[in-house]
Amino acid sequence: MNVRKIIGWNLRKLRVERGLSQERLALAAEIDRSYVGRVERGSENVTTDTLEALAKALAVPAAALLTEPPTGAREPSPLSSGRKPKVG
């Protein structure tokens, strides 16, 4: 797996674990939502500054985005689509 794919895999995994949409993550990292999608697909060559911004938004060390997934690990599932119902 190449580094761009590893970053994308970890980014999606961490984002979904935290229940964040691509849009919410992008807002927190102050980057464009479509860019987050391209990073998750492994089609963007991420700068160290962007990697750091994404890591901070996810509250993990930047190295967590560079860790190769275990052999045979399943691709992270997406969040369910649609808006969450309003509370109250």
Backbone as a chain_set.jsonl record, in Angstrom:
{"seq": "MNVRKIIGWNLRKLRVERGLSQERLALAAEIDRSYVGRVERGSENVTTDTLEALAKALAVPAAALLTEPPTGAREPSPLSSGRKPKVG", "coords": {"N": [[0.857, -1.17, 0.0], [0.621, 2.191, -0.896], [1.918, 5.327, 0.449], [0.093, 7.492, 0.285], [-2.352, 6.121, 0.139], [-2.318, 4.814, 2.608], [-2.428, 6.977, 4.401], [-4.964, 7.964, 3.682], [-6.598, 5.756, 4.354], [-6.226, 5.582, 7.142], [-7.113, 8.148, 7.879], [-9.852, 8.095, 7.177], [-10.7, 5.972, 8.828], [-10.203, 6.973, 11.454], [-11.765, 9.29, 11.389], [-14.381, 8.276, 11.03], [-14.592, 6.687, 13.343], [-14.792, 8.691, 15.209], [-17.169, 9.765, 14.57], [-17.401, 11.842, 12.76], [-18.327, 13.829, 9.987], [-17.061, 14.279, 6.624], [-17.257, 16.946, 6.046], [-17.433, 18.208, 8.594], [-14.926, 17.495, 9.661], [-13.277, 18.78, 7.81], [-13.953, 21.463, 8.308], [-13.001, 21.72, 10.942], [-10.284, 21.322, 10.518], [-9.753, 23.364, 8.882], [-9.751, 23.159, 6.046], [-10.723, 22.372, 2.644], [-13.765, 20.549, 2.069], [-14.019, 18.794, -0.12], [-11.389, 18.237, -0.597], [-10.696, 16.688, 1.624], [-12.103, 14.355, 0.992], [-10.698, 13.563, -1.319], [-8.201, 13.071, -0.195], [-8.835, 10.913, 1.474], [-9.411, 9.014, -0.474], [-6.937, 8.608, -1.463], [-5.901, 10.105, -3.517], [-4.646, 12.518, -3.321], [-1.635, 14.29, -2.706], [-0.559, 14.856, 0.276], [0.46, 17.694, 2.164], [2.868, 18.271, 4.804], [1.929, 20.194, 6.563], [-0.847, 20.106, 6.154], [-1.336, 17.478, 6.923], [-0.684, 17.683, 9.621], [-2.696, 19.492, 10.448], [-5.024, 17.958, 10.018], [-4.533, 15.843, 11.782], [-4.519, 17.215, 14.25], [-7.181, 18.082, 14.298], [-8.403, 15.65, 14.614], [-7.451, 14.921, 17.019], [-5.122, 13.338, 17.39], [-1.725, 12.077, 17.21], [0.315, 13.129, 14.452], [1.689, 10.982, 13.382], [-0.057, 8.866, 13.643], [-1.572, 8.88, 11.376], [0.091, 7.847, 9.531], [0.581, 5.206, 9.992], [0.835, 1.93, 8.923], [-1.931, -0.074, 7.982], [-3.026, -3.172, 9.555], [-2.222, -6.328, 8.029], [-4.64, -7.585, 5.863], [-6.672, -6.09, 6.955], [-9.928, -4.713, 7.007], [-11.362, -2.249, 4.857], [-12.244, 0.889, 6.241], [-15.639, 1.431, 7.186], [-18.088, 3.651, 5.779], [-19.67, 6.576, 7.27], [-23.169, 6.548, 8.11], [-25.366, 7.809, 5.655], [-26.946, 11.035, 5.157], [-28.681, 13.487, 7.154], [-28.363, 13.863, 10.684], [-30.993, 13.271, 13.02], [-32.678, 16.031, 14.614], [-32.149, 16.897, 18.009], [-34.351, 17.096, 20.71]], "CA": [[0.0, 0.0, 0.0], [1.462, 3.392, -0.928], [1.734, 6.227, 1.59], [-1.166, 8.251, 0.135], [-3.452, 5.207, 0.491], [-2.236, 4.586, 4.056], [-2.962, 8.182, 5.037], [-6.404, 7.979, 3.426], [-7.22, 4.677, 5.125], [-6.219, 5.992, 8.551], [-7.949, 9.331, 8.027], [-11.256, 7.665, 7.173], [-10.932, 5.156, 10.025], [-10.266, 7.847, 12.628], [-12.905, 10.194, 11.232], [-15.606, 7.502, 11.265], [-14.592, 6.326, 14.77], [-15.197, 9.872, 15.977], [-18.497, 10.175, 14.124], [-17.308, 13.109, 12.037], [-18.488, 13.836, 8.536], [-15.942, 14.918, 5.951], [-17.458, 18.384, 6.161], [-17.066, 18.636, 9.957], [-13.481, 17.378, 9.774], [-12.697, 19.842, 6.993], [-14.125, 22.719, 9.036], [-12.099, 21.702, 12.099], [-8.908, 21.397, 10.027], [-9.702, 24.551, 8.033], [-9.459, 22.817, 4.657], [-11.922, 22.151, 1.844], [-14.366, 19.236, 2.241], [-13.7, 17.912, -1.245], [-9.99, 17.841, -0.415], [-10.721, 15.568, 2.579], [-12.52, 13.18, 0.223], [-9.595, 13.144, -2.193], [-7.159, 12.487, 0.67], [-9.312, 9.585, 1.885], [-9.315, 8.107, -1.624], [-5.523, 8.435, -1.798], [-5.574, 10.781, -4.778], [-3.955, 13.78, -3.023], [-0.331, 14.228, -2.064], [-0.787, 15.749, 1.408], [1.63, 18.366, 2.737], [3.016, 18.03, 6.24], [1.059, 21.14, 7.262], [-2.209, 19.578, 6.093], [-1.331, 16.276, 7.75], [-0.726, 18.152, 10.996], [-4.023, 20.082, 10.695], [-5.979, 16.854, 10.116], [-4.232, 15.123, 13.029], [-4.994, 18.041, 15.361], [-8.649, 18.047, 14.276], [-8.8, 14.319, 15.08], [-6.834, 14.764, 18.343], [-4.161, 12.231, 17.36], [-0.438, 12.509, 16.673], [0.391, 13.007, 12.988], [2.191, 9.638, 13.062], [-1.188, 7.935, 13.586], [-2.068, 8.86, 10.0], [1.103, 7.199, 8.694], [0.74, 3.817, 10.416], [0.281, 0.988, 7.943], [-2.96, -0.937, 8.57], [-2.64, -4.586, 9.637], [-2.485, -7.143, 6.845], [-5.994, -8.138, 5.803], [-7.653, -5.204, 7.599], [-10.999, -4.257, 6.123], [-11.454, -0.802, 4.672], [-13.225, 1.453, 7.177], [-16.978, 1.686, 6.664], [-18.463, 5.069, 5.822], [-20.767, 6.941, 8.161], [-24.446, 6.464, 7.42], [-25.622, 9.075, 4.955], [-28.093, 11.824, 5.593], [-28.524, 14.312, 8.336], [-28.801, 13.271, 11.94], [-32.21, 13.94, 13.497], [-32.487, 17.047, 15.64], [-32.433, 16.464, 19.375], [-35.183, 18.009, 21.483]], "C": [[0.908, 1.24, 0.0], [1.065, 4.361, 0.188], [0.44, 7.026, 1.481], [-2.362, 7.389, 0.526], [-3.475, 4.94, 1.998], [-2.819, 5.779, 4.807], [-4.475, 8.227, 4.884], [-7.157, 6.951, 4.254], [-7.336, 5.081, 6.58], [-7.112, 7.202, 8.8], [-9.423, 8.938, 8.094], [-11.588, 6.879, 8.436], [-11.118, 6.043, 11.254], [-11.472, 8.784, 12.57], [-14.209, 9.48, 11.558], [-15.703, 7.093, 12.735], [-15.085, 7.477, 15.64], [-16.556, 10.418, 15.552], [-18.511, 11.503, 13.396], [-17.583, 12.919, 10.555], [-17.234, 14.458, 7.932], [-16.04, 16.434, 6.105], [-17.036, 18.903, 7.537], [-15.551, 18.568, 10.166], [-12.799, 18.504, 9.006], [-12.802, 21.195, 7.699], [-13.144, 22.811, 10.201], [-10.639, 21.875, 11.671], [-8.68, 22.615, 9.136], [-9.189, 24.25, 6.631], [-10.773, 22.534, 3.944], [-12.444, 20.718, 2.0], [-14.013, 18.299, 1.1], [-12.248, 17.428, -1.176], [-9.9, 16.654, 0.546], [-11.104, 14.283, 1.844], [-11.408, 12.658, -0.671], [-8.459, 12.527, -1.386], [-7.581, 11.079, 1.079], [-9.234, 8.569, 0.749], [-7.871, 7.866, -2.052], [-5.118, 9.13, -3.077], [-4.906, 12.139, -4.571], [-2.627, 13.495, -2.348], [-0.344, 15.278, -0.952], [0.517, 16.384, 1.876], [1.707, 18.046, 4.228], [2.133, 18.977, 7.047], [-0.383, 20.64, 7.281], [-2.338, 18.331, 6.948], [-1.437, 16.659, 9.222], [-2.105, 18.73, 11.349], [-5.077, 18.993, 10.852], [-5.781, 16.091, 11.424], [-4.742, 15.905, 14.238], [-6.514, 18.009, 15.446], [-9.181, 16.717, 14.793], [-8.242, 14.012, 16.469], [-5.954, 13.514, 18.419], [-2.812, 12.784, 16.918], [-0.413, 12.3, 15.154], [0.853, 11.608, 12.566], [1.062, 8.614, 12.964], [-1.758, 7.836, 12.172], [-1.115, 8.138, 9.058], [1.309, 5.724, 9.018], [0.07, 2.88, 9.416], [-0.754, 0.089, 8.62], [-2.491, -2.398, 8.614], [-2.992, -5.325, 8.349], [-3.886, -7.734, 6.929], [-7.055, -7.272, 6.464], [-8.681, -4.743, 6.573], [-10.977, -2.748, 6.021], [-12.512, -0.25, 5.615], [-14.558, 1.732, 6.498], [-17.266, 3.173, 6.713], [-19.504, 5.316, 6.903], [-22.064, 6.757, 7.399], [-24.755, 7.824, 6.819], [-26.835, 9.779, 5.505], [-27.806, 12.572, 6.869], [-29.013, 13.556, 9.575], [-30.069, 13.993, 12.399], [-31.888, 14.952, 14.583], [-32.879, 16.499, 16.984], [-33.275, 17.538, 20.043], [-36.174, 18.661, 20.645]], "O": [[1.845, 1.33, 0.793], [0.002, 4.222, 0.792], [-0.246, 7.221, 2.485], [-3.288, 7.875, 1.176], [-4.549, 4.851, 2.592], [-3.608, 5.61, 5.736], [-5.191, 8.497, 5.849], [-8.226, 7.238, 4.793], [-8.397, 4.948, 7.189], [-7.794, 7.27, 9.823], [-10.153, 9.4, 8.971], [-12.636, 7.092, 9.045], [-12.08, 5.88, 12.004], [-12.119, 9.036, 13.587], [-15.05, 10.016, 12.281], [-16.787, 7.148, 13.316], [-15.714, 7.263, 16.676], [-17.036, 11.409, 16.102], [-19.517, 12.213, 13.409], [-17.119, 11.955, 9.947], [-16.442, 15.086, 8.634], [-15.03, 17.118, 6.272], [-16.356, 19.925, 7.632], [-14.96, 19.463, 10.77], [-11.851, 19.112, 9.502], [-11.854, 21.979, 7.689], [-12.53, 23.855, 10.422], [-9.852, 22.501, 12.381], [-7.561, 22.871, 8.692], [-8.333, 24.952, 6.093], [-11.824, 22.465, 4.582], [-11.653, 19.776, 2.057], [-13.736, 17.122, 1.333], [-11.928, 16.335, -1.644], [-9.126, 15.725, 0.318], [-10.489, 13.239, 2.06], [-11.199, 11.449, -0.769], [-7.824, 11.572, -1.834], [-6.771, 10.153, 1.035], [-9.013, 7.383, 0.996], [-7.608, 7.019, -2.905], [-4.095, 8.785, -3.669], [-4.628, 12.84, -5.544], [-2.508, 12.584, -1.53], [-0.158, 16.465, -1.221], [1.546, 15.716, 1.976], [0.729, 17.605, 4.832], [1.638, 18.6, 8.109], [-1.063, 20.737, 8.302], [-3.347, 18.148, 7.629], [-2.185, 16.041, 9.979], [-2.619, 18.476, 12.438], [-5.937, 19.09, 11.728], [-6.751, 15.736, 12.094], [-5.331, 15.324, 15.149], [-7.076, 17.919, 16.538], [-10.28, 16.656, 15.345], [-8.531, 12.956, 17.033], [-6.026, 12.74, 19.373], [-2.757, 13.854, 16.311], [-1.059, 11.386, 14.641], [0.453, 11.111, 11.513], [1.204, 7.602, 12.277], [-2.358, 6.823, 11.812], [-1.47, 7.849, 7.915], [2.128, 5.062, 8.381], [-1.113, 3.025, 9.107], [-0.502, -0.449, 9.697], [-1.658, -2.81, 7.806], [-3.956, -4.975, 7.667], [-4.266, -8.311, 7.947], [-8.219, -7.668, 6.532], [-8.348, -4.427, 5.43], [-10.621, -2.052, 6.971], [-13.57, -0.858, 5.776], [-14.597, 2.213, 5.365], [-16.755, 3.882, 7.58], [-20.141, 4.383, 7.393], [-22.068, 6.804, 6.169], [-24.443, 8.861, 7.405], [-27.646, 9.195, 6.224], [-26.82, 12.32, 7.562], [-29.932, 12.739, 9.517], [-30.204, 15.198, 12.188], [-30.958, 14.77, 15.368], [-33.83, 15.726, 17.095], [-32.968, 18.728, 19.963], [-36.964, 19.467, 21.136]]}, "num_chains": 1, "name": "protein.A"}
